[in-house]
Amino acid sequence: DLVVVGRLFVGRVDPTINVEQLKEYFNKYGSIKKCVIDINGKYALIDFNNDKSIENILKLQENNKLYSIQGKYLHLNRTMNTSVPR
C-alpha cells in the first residue's frame, strides 16, 4: 500500500554534510521517512511523512529565514509529491 509524502529538494549541500546531520537538522520540522544525498554530494532529497512539513519549511524561508548547516546556506524547494511504500 502506498502513501503520498512530501519531498524536499535541498541544494548546495556541503560535501562534508552527511545524511544523519541533515536528518537531525530537518527533523524539527516534521517526521522524516527517508533522506538521501546525491552521489556527487551536491544535493539531497528528504521525504517527510507529512506534506505540511514542507509547507512550513518553505513558509519560513519566504519570511527570510535562511537555512544553513555548518555556515553553508541551503537552497530548498518542493519536488513533486511521490508515492512510496508504507
Secondary structure, 3 states (H helix, E strand, C coil): CEEEEEEEEEECCCCCCCHHHHHHHHHHHCCEEEEEECCCCCEEEEEECCHHHHHHHHHHHHCCCCCEECCEECEEEECCCEEEEC
